[in-house]
Amino acid sequence: MRTATNRVQRSDKRICGLVFLCWAPLAIAATIAEDFVTEAQAQQVPAPEKSGNTEPTAPPETSISQILPFADYLPASNDPKKSTDPCDYLCPRPDGAPCKSEKPAACPQEIRLGSLPYTDRSFACSMYMWEASQLFSNPLYFEDPALERYGHSHHKLVQPFVSAGRFSSQLIGLPYQMTIDPVCKKMYALGWYRPGECAPHKRYQIPLNAKAAVVQGSVVTGLIFLIP
């Protein structure tokens, strides 16, 4: 009787484990399908809105008094002895308003650097054409960005243990990562520091996601029931 009961319990555990293991890939597949639909919707170009009035509208007029510098503009100065005549800072001095006096202003003498006319430099025109490479890869679930991208490492006796611990945690949390970043997701190099830049030391945290946590828990529970 005990042997039969143990066999029934083991079979029940295996059935529960198979159910959980079958449900987890379905959840991951649903996440991948949602990402594809979202990407397809984002790539759709919205149709231009049709309007009856196609003529360009003129910008609103601006008063001349709102454009700086205006007629009575003076440089900022804390010296009260300086003249308040705006024409004192103009060279050559204009005649009439808004000048307040008729005294001539001493303009600096212009010295020519030569008698020959200025000639442009005849540099050859160069054309530069650039197109984005759109280089991408699939998600790197076992990547160590600090070590592999920027070369931030620990002591040579400590680094193997740190890398082994990181790999173990990434292997255990593989369902969690696959839910956040599906297998077919396109990953670009945007957001990372480029080669030659001064990359600071950062602590990369695990992103929190409720759906990924449910999938991770389901996979772990299924493996516990499946493995006797």
KOLBAMAR-865860 format. One line per 5 residues: number of its first residue (from 1); their letters; for each residue x, y, z of N, C-alpha, C. Coordinates in steps of 0.05 Angstrom, whole numbers, plus 32768, in hexadecimal, padded with zeros to 4 digits. Example, Ala and Ser with C-alpha at 12.3 -4.5 7.8 and 13.67 -1.06 7.14 Angstrom:
# residues 2
1	as	8108 7F8E 809C 80F6 7FA6 809C 8108 7FBE 809C ~ 8101 7FD3 808E 8111 7FEB 808F 8102 8001 809D
***
This chain:
# residues 228
1	mrtat	8010 7FE8 8000 8000 8000 8000 8011 8019 8000 ~ 8026 8019 8011 8037 8030 8012 8046 8035 7FF7 ~ 804E 801F 7FEA 805C 8021 7FD1 804A 802D 7FBC ~ 8031 8024 7FBB 801E 802E 7FA8 8018 804C 7FAD ~ 8016 8052 7FC7 8010 806F 7FCE 8028 8080 7FC5
6	nrvqr	8040 8077 7FCA 8058 8086 7FC2 8059 808A 7FA4 ~ 8051 8075 7F95 8051 8077 7F78 803D 808B 7F6F ~ 8025 808B 7F7B 8010 809F 7F74 801A 80BB 7F79 ~ 8026 80BF 7F90 8030 80DA 7F97 8046 80E3 7F84 ~ 8057 80D1 7F7C 806C 80D8 7F69 8060 80DF 7F4E
11	sdkri	804D 80CF 7F46 8040 80D5 7F2C 8031 80EF 7F2D ~ 8024 80F6 7F44 8016 810F 7F46 802A 8126 7F45 ~ 8041 8123 7F52 8056 8138 7F51 8060 813D 7F35 ~ 8064 8126 7F27 806E 8129 7F0B 8059 8136 7EF9 ~ 8040 8130 7EFD 802B 813C 7EED 802A 815A 7EF3
16	cglvf	802B 8162 7F0D 802B 817F 7F13 8044 818D 7F08 ~ 805B 817F 7F09 8073 818B 7EFE 8071 818F 7EE0 ~ 8066 817B 7ED2 8062 817E 7EB5 804F 8194 7EAE ~ 803A 8197 7EBF 8027 81AD 7EBA 8034 81C8 7EBD ~ 8044 81CC 7ED2 8052 81E5 7ED6 8066 81EA 7EC0
21	lcwap	8075 81D5 7EB8 8089 81D8 7EA3 807D 81DE 7E88 ~ 8065 81D4 7E83 8057 81DA 7E6A 804B 81F6 7E6A ~ 8043 81FF 7E82 8036 821A 7E83 804B 8230 7E80 ~ 8063 822B 7E8A 8078 8240 7E88 8080 8246 7E6C ~ 8085 8232 7E5A 808B 823A 7E3E 8074 8248 7E30
26	laiaa	805B 8241 7E37 8045 824F 7E2B 8045 826C 7E34 ~ 804B 8272 7E4D 804D 828E 7E56 8063 829D 7E48 ~ 807A 8290 7E45 8090 829D 7E37 8089 82A2 7E1A ~ 807B 828E 7E0D 8073 8292 7DF1 805F 82A8 7DEE ~ 804D 82AB 7E02 803A 82C1 7E01 8048 82DC 7E04
31	tiaed	805D 82DD 7E15 806C 82F6 7E18 807A 82FD 7DFE ~ 8086 82E8 7DF0 8093 82ED 7DD6 807F 82F7 7DC2 ~ 8067 82EB 7DC1 8053 82F4 7DAE 804B 8311 7DB3 ~ 8048 8318 7DCD 8040 8334 7DD4 8056 8347 7DCB ~ 8070 833F 7DCE 8086 8351 7DC6 8086 8355 7DA7
36	fvtea	8080 833F 7D98 807F 8342 7D7B 8068 8354 7D73 ~ 8051 8351 7D7F 803A 8362 7D79 8040 837F 7D7F ~ 804C 8384 7D96 8053 83A0 7D9E 8068 83AC 7D8B ~ 807B 839C 7D83 8090 83A6 7D70 8083 83AC 7D55 ~ 8070 839A 7D4C 8063 839F 7D32 8052 83B8 7D33
41	qaqqv	8044 83BD 7D49 8034 83D5 7D4C 8045 83EE 7D4D ~ 805D 83EC 7D59 806F 8403 7D5B 807B 840A 7D40 ~ 807E 83F6 7D2E 808A 83FB 7D14 8076 8406 7D00 ~ 805C 8404 7D06 8048 840F 7CF4 8049 842D 7CF3 ~ 804A 8438 7CDB 804B 8455 7CD7 802F 8460 7CD7
46	papek	8028 8472 7CE9 800D 847D 7CE9 8007 848C 7CD0 ~ 7FEE 848A 7CC7 7FE6 8498 7CAF 7FE4 84B6 7CB4 ~ 7FEC 84C6 7CA1 7FEA 84E3 7CA6 7FCD 84EC 7CA7 ~ 7FC9 84FF 7CB9 7FAE 8509 7CBD 7FA6 851C 7CA6 ~ 7F8E 8518 7C9C 7F84 8528 7C86 7F76 8540 7C91
51	sgnte	7F7D 8557 7C87 7F70 856F 7C90 7F68 8580 7C77 ~ 7F53 858E 7C7A 7F4A 859E 7C63 7F5D 85B5 7C5D ~ 7F69 85C2 7C71 7F7A 85D9 7C6D 7F97 85D0 7C6A ~ 7FA1 85D0 7C52 7FBC 85C7 7C4C 7FCF 85DF 7C49 ~ 7FC6 85F8 7C4B 7FD7 860F 7C48 7FE7 8613 7C61
56	ptapp	8001 861A 7C5E 8011 861F 7C76 8008 8638 7C85 ~ 8008 8637 7C9F 8000 864E 7CAF 8018 865E 7CB7 ~ 8015 8678 7CB6 802A 868A 7CBC 802E 868B 7CDB ~ 8047 868E 7CE4 804C 8690 7D01 8041 86A9 7D0C ~ 803A 86AA 7D25 802F 86C3 7D31 8044 86D9 7D31
61	etsis	803A 86F1 7D2D 804C 8708 7D2B 8057 870F 7D47 ~ 806F 8718 7D48 807D 871F 7D61 8083 873D 7D61 ~ 807D 874A 7D77 8083 8767 7D78 80A1 876C 7D78 ~ 80A9 8782 7D6C 80C6 8788 7D6B 80D1 878E 7D86 ~ 80C0 8796 7D99 80CA 879B 7DB4 80D1 8782 7DC3
66	qilpf	80C7 876B 7DB9 80CD 8752 7DC7 80E7 8744 7DBC ~ 80F3 8750 7DA8 810B 8745 7D9C 8123 8753 7DA8 ~ 8136 8744 7DB4 814E 874F 7DC0 8165 874C 7DAD ~ 8178 875F 7DAD 8178 8779 7DBB 8166 878D 7DAD ~ 8157 879D 7DBB 8146 87B1 7DB0 8154 87CC 7DAE
71	adylp	8145 87E1 7DA7 8152 87FB 7DA0 8160 8807 7DB8 ~ 8156 8806 7DD0 8163 8812 7DE7 8172 87FE 7DF8 ~ 817E 87EA 7DEB 818D 87D6 7DF9 81A8 87E1 7E01 ~ 81B1 87DB 7E1A 81CB 87E3 7E24 81D8 87CB 7E31 ~ 81F2 87C8 7E2E 8200 87B3 7E3D 81FD 87B6 7E5B
76	asndp	81FB 87A0 7E69 81F8 87A1 7E86 8211 87AD 7E93 ~ 820E 87C1 7EA3 8225 87CE 7EB0 821C 87D9 7ECA ~ 822D 87D8 7EDE 8228 87E3 7EF9 8235 87FE 7EFD ~ 8241 8808 7EE7 824F 8822 7EE9 823C 8838 7EE2 ~ 8234 8849 7EF6 8221 885E 7EF0 822D 8875 7EDF
81	kkstd	8247 8876 7EDD 8254 888C 7ECE 8252 8887 7EB0 ~ 824C 886F 7EA8 824A 886A 7E8B 8231 8877 7E80 ~ 8232 887E 7E66 821C 888C 7E59 8205 8878 7E55 ~ 81ED 8884 7E56 81D5 8875 7E51 81CC 8877 7E34 ~ 81DD 8882 7E23 81D6 8885 7E07 81DC 886A 7DF9
86	pcdyl	81C8 885E 7DED 81CD 8844 7DE0 81DF 8846 7DC8 ~ 81E1 885E 7DBD 81F2 8861 7DA5 8210 8861 7DAC ~ 8217 8864 7DC5 8233 8864 7DCD 8241 8849 7DC8 ~ 8231 8834 7DC6 823C 8819 7DC1 823A 8811 7DA4 ~ 8231 8823 7D92 822F 881D 7D76 8245 882A 7D66
91	cprpd	8251 881C 7D54 8267 8827 7D44 8264 881C 7D28 ~ 8261 882D 7D14 825F 884B 7D16 8245 8854 7D22 ~ 8245 886C 7D2D 822E 8876 7D3C 8219 887F 7D28 ~ 8200 8875 7D2C 81EA 887D 7D1A 81E1 889A 7D20 ~ 81D3 88A5 7D0D 81C8 88C0 7D10 81AA 88BF 7D17
96	gapck	81A2 88D1 7D29 8186 88D2 7D30 817F 88BF 7D47 ~ 8164 88BB 7D4A 815B 88A9 7D60 8165 888D 7D5C ~ 816B 887F 7D72 8166 8887 7D8E 817F 8894 7D9B ~ 8191 889F 7D8B 81A9 88AB 7D97 81A1 88C5 7DA6 ~ 81AD 88C9 7DBE 81A6 88E0 7DCF 81B9 88F7 7DCB
101	sekpa	81CF 88F3 7DBF 81E3 8909 7DBB 81EF 8907 7D9F ~ 81FD 891C 7D98 8208 891D 7D7D 8226 8919 7D7D ~ 8232 8913 7D94 824F 8911 7D95 8258 88F7 7D86 ~ 826D 88F9 7D76 8276 88E1 7D68 8284 88CD 7D7A ~ 8281 88B5 7D74 828D 88A0 7D83 82A7 8897 7D76
106	acpqe	82BC 8893 7D87 82D6 888A 7D7C 82D5 886D 7D76 ~ 82D6 8867 7D5C 82D5 884B 7D53 82F2 8840 7D50 ~ 82F6 8827 7D56 8311 881C 7D53 8319 881B 7D36 ~ 8333 881E 7D31 833D 881E 7D16 833F 8801 7D0B ~ 8335 87FE 7CF3 8336 87E4 7CE6 834F 87E1 7CD6
111	irlgs	835E 87CD 7CDB 8378 87C8 7CCD 8374 87AF 7CBB ~ 8379 87B3 7CA2 8377 879D 7C8F 838F 878B 7C91 ~ 838B 8772 7C8E 83A1 875F 7C8F 83AF 875C 7C74 ~ 83A4 8767 7C5F 83B1 8766 7C45 839F 8774 7C31 ~ 83AB 8778 7C1A 839D 8786 7C04 838F 8772 7BF1
116	lpytd	8396 8759 7BF3 838B 8745 7BE0 836F 873D 7BEA ~ 835D 8737 7BD8 8342 872E 7BE0 8344 8712 7BEC ~ 8330 870D 7BFD 8330 86F3 7C0B 8328 86DD 7BF8 ~ 8336 86C7 7BF8 8330 86B0 7BE7 832A 8698 7BF9 ~ 8315 868A 7BF2 830E 8672 7C01 8322 865C 7BFC
121	rsfac	8325 864B 7C10 8336 8633 7C0E 8328 861E 7BFD ~ 8335 8614 7BEA 8328 8601 7BD7 832C 85E4 7BE2 ~ 831E 85DE 7BF7 831F 85C3 7C02 830C 85B1 7BF1 ~ 8315 8598 7BED 8304 8585 7BDF 82EC 857D 7BF0 ~ 82D5 857C 7BE4 82BD 8574 7BF3 82BF 8556 7BF9
126	smymw	82B7 854F 7C11 82B6 8532 7C19 829A 852B 7C21 ~ 8291 8514 7C18 8276 850A 7C1E 8278 84F3 7C31 ~ 8268 84F4 7C46 8268 84DF 7C5A 824C 84D4 7C5C ~ 8249 84BB 7C57 822F 84AD 7C58 8230 8499 7C6F ~ 821B 8499 7C7F 821A 8487 7C96 81FE 847B 7C98
131	easql	81FD 8462 7C9F 81E4 8454 7CA3 81E6 8443 7CBB ~ 81D1 8443 7CCC 81D2 8433 7CE4 81D4 8415 7CDD ~ 81E6 8408 7CEB 81EA 83EB 7CE5 81D3 83DA 7CEF ~ 81C4 83E3 7D03 81AE 83D3 7D0F 81B8 83B8 7D18 ~ 81D0 83B7 7D23 81DB 839E 7D2D 81CE 8397 7D48
136	fsnpl	81C4 837F 7D4A 81B7 8377 7D62 81BE 8359 7D67 ~ 81B7 8350 7D7F 81BB 8334 7D86 81A3 832C 7D97 ~ 81A1 8312 7D9B 818D 8307 7DAD 8196 830C 7DCA ~ 8183 8309 7DDD 818B 830F 7DF9 81A2 82FE 7E03 ~ 81B4 830B 7E11 81CC 82FE 7E1D 81C6 82F8 7E3A
141	yfedp	81BB 82E1 7E40 81B2 82DA 7E5B 81C9 82D6 7E6E ~ 81E1 82D0 7E65 81F7 82CA 7E77 820D 82DF 7E73 ~ 8206 82F8 7E6E 8219 830D 7E69 8221 831A 7E83 ~ 823A 8322 7E85 8244 8332 7E9C 824E 834D 7E90 ~ 823C 8361 7E8F 8243 837A 7E82 825C 8388 7E8E
146	alery	825D 8388 7EA8 8273 8396 7EB5 828E 838A 7EAE ~ 828F 836F 7EAC 82A8 8362 7EA6 82AE 8360 7E88 ~ 8299 8359 7E78 829D 8353 7E5C 829D 836D 7E4B ~ 828E 8381 7E53 828D 839A 7E43 82A1 83AF 7E4C ~ 82A4 83B2 7E66 82B4 83C8 7E71 82CE 83BF 7E7E
151	ghshh	82D2 83A5 7E83 82EA 839B 7E8F 82EC 83A0 7EAD ~ 82D5 83A4 7EBA 82D6 83A8 7ED7 82D7 838C 7EE5 ~ 82ED 8385 7EF0 82F1 836B 7EFB 82FB 836D 7F18 ~ 82F8 8357 7F26 8302 8355 7F42 831E 834A 7F42 ~ 8328 8343 7F59 8343 8337 7F5B 8343 831C 7F4C
156	klvqp	835A 8315 7F41 835B 82FD 7F31 8354 82E4 7F40 ~ 8356 82E4 7F5B 834F 82CD 7F6B 8331 82CD 7F72 ~ 8324 82E5 7F70 8308 82E8 7F77 82F6 82E6 7F5F ~ 8300 82F0 7F48 82EF 82F2 7F30 82E3 82D7 7F27 ~ 82F1 82C0 7F28 82E4 82A7 7F20 82CC 82A0 7F31
161	fvsag	82CD 82A5 7F4B 82B6 829F 7F5C 829F 82B2 7F57 ~ 82A6 82CC 7F52 8290 82DF 7F4B 8283 82D8 7F31 ~ 8292 82D0 7F1D 8286 82C8 7F04 8276 82AF 7F06 ~ 8280 829C 7F16 8271 8283 7F1A 8256 8288 7F28 ~ 8257 8299 7F3D 823E 82A0 7F4B 822A 82AE 7F39
166	rfssq	8234 82C0 7F28 8222 82CF 7F16 8216 82BC 7F02 ~ 8227 82AA 7EF7 821C 8296 7EE4 8207 8284 7EF0 ~ 820C 827B 7F09 81F8 826A 7F17 81DE 8279 7F1B ~ 81DF 8292 7F24 81C6 82A1 7F28 81B8 82A6 7F0E ~ 81C6 82AB 7EF8 81BA 82AF 7EDE 81AD 8295 7ED4
171	liglp	81BA 827F 7ED9 81AF 8265 7ED1 8195 825F 7EE0 ~ 8195 8264 7EFA 817D 825F 7F0A 8166 8271 7F01 ~ 816D 828A 7EFC 8159 829E 7EF4 8154 82A0 7ED6 ~ 815B 828B 7EC7 8158 828C 7EAA 813A 828F 7EA2 ~ 8127 8282 7EAE 810B 8287 7EA6 8103 82A4 7EAB
176	yqmti	810D 82B0 7EC1 8107 82CC 7EC7 8112 82DE 7EB1 ~ 812B 82D9 7EA8 8136 82E9 7E93 8128 82E5 7E78 ~ 8121 82CC 7E72 8113 82C6 7E58 80F8 82D2 7E57 ~ 80EB 82D7 7E6E 80D1 82E4 7E6E 80D4 8302 7E69 ~ 80E8 830F 7E75 80ED 832B 7E70 80F7 8330 7E54
181	dpvck	810C 8321 7E4C 8118 8324 7E31 8114 8309 7E23 ~ 80FF 8307 7E12 80FB 82EE 7E04 8113 82E6 7DF2 ~ 8113 82CD 7DE9 812A 82C3 7DDA 812E 82D2 7DC0 ~ 8118 82D9 7DB2 811A 82E6 7D98 811B 8305 7D9A ~ 811E 8310 7DB1 811E 832D 7DB4 8138 8338 7DA9
186	kmyal	8137 834F 7D9C 814E 835C 7D90 815B 836E 7DA6 ~ 8174 8369 7DAB 8183 8379 7DBF 8198 8389 7DB0 ~ 8198 83A3 7DB5 81AB 83B5 7DA8 81C0 83BE 7DBC ~ 81D5 83CB 7DB2 81EA 83D5 7DC4 81E4 83F1 7DCE ~ 81CD 83FB 7DC8 81C6 8416 7DD2 81C2 8416 7DF0
191	gwyrp	81CD 842A 7DFD 81CB 842C 7E1A 81E5 8424 7E29 ~ 81F6 8415 7E1B 8210 840D 7E28 8225 8422 7E21 ~ 8239 8424 7E32 824F 8436 7E2C 825F 842B 7E14 ~ 8268 843D 7E03 8277 8435 7DEC 8295 8430 7DF2 ~ 82A3 8421 7DE1 82BF 841C 7DE7 82CF 8436 7DE8
196	gecap	82E0 8439 7DFC 82F0 8450 7E00 82E4 8464 7E14 ~ 82CB 8462 7E1A 82BE 8474 7E2E 82C5 846B 7E4A ~ 82C4 847E 7E5C 82C9 8478 7E79 82AF 846D 7E85 ~ 82AE 8453 7E88 8296 8445 7E93 8299 8443 7EB1 ~ 8286 844E 7EC0 8287 844C 7EDD 827F 8431 7EE7
201	hkryq	8287 842B 7F00 827F 8411 7F0C 8262 8413 7F14 ~ 8252 8400 7F0B 8235 8400 7F11 822E 83E5 7F1D ~ 8218 83E5 7F2C 820C 83CD 7F37 81F1 83C8 7F28 ~ 81F1 83B4 7F17 81D9 83AF 7F07 81C5 839F 7F18 ~ 81AD 83A9 7F1B 8199 839C 7F2B 8187 838B 7F1A
206	iplna	817A 8378 7F27 8167 8366 7F18 814D 8376 7F14 ~ 8143 8378 7EFB 812A 8386 7EF6 8113 8377 7F02 ~ 8101 8385 7F0F 80EA 8379 7F1C 80D3 8377 7F07 ~ 80C8 835E 7F05 80B2 8359 7EF2 80A0 8343 7EFE ~ 8087 834A 7F02 8074 8337 7F0F 8070 831E 7EFD
211	kaavv	806D 8321 7EE3 8068 830B 7ED1 8080 82F8 7ED1 ~ 8098 8304 7ED0 80B0 82F3 7ED0 80B3 82E4 7EEB ~ 80AB 82F1 7F01 80AC 82E3 7F1B 8099 82CB 7F1C ~ 8081 82CE 7F0F 806E 82B8 7F0F 8079 82A1 7EFE ~ 8085 82A7 7EE7 8090 8292 7ED6 80A7 8284 7EE4
216	qgsvv	80B9 8294 7EF1 80CF 8288 7F00 80C5 8275 7F16 ~ 80B1 827E 7F25 80A6 826D 7F3A 8099 8254 7F30 ~ 808C 8257 7F19 807F 823F 7F0D 8093 822B 7F04 ~ 80A9 8234 7EF7 80BE 8221 7EEE 80CB 8213 7F06 ~ 80D2 8223 7F1A 80DF 8216 7F32 80CC 8202 7F3F
221	tglif	80B2 8209 7F42 809F 81F7 7F4E 809C 81DE 7F3D ~ 809B 81E1 7F23 8098 81CA 7F11 80B0 81B8 7F13 ~ 80C8 81C3 7F15 80E0 81B2 7F18 80E1 81A4 7F33 ~ 80D7 81B1 7F48 80D6 81A4 7F62 80C3 818C 7F62 ~ 80AC 818F 7F55 8099 8178 7F53 80A2 8163 7F3F
226	lip	80B1 816B 7F2A 80B9 8158 7F16 80D0 8147 7F1F ~ 80E4 8153 7F2C 80FB 8144 7F35 80F4 8136 7F50 ~ 80F6 811B 7F51 80EF 810D 7F6A 8104 8112 7F80
***
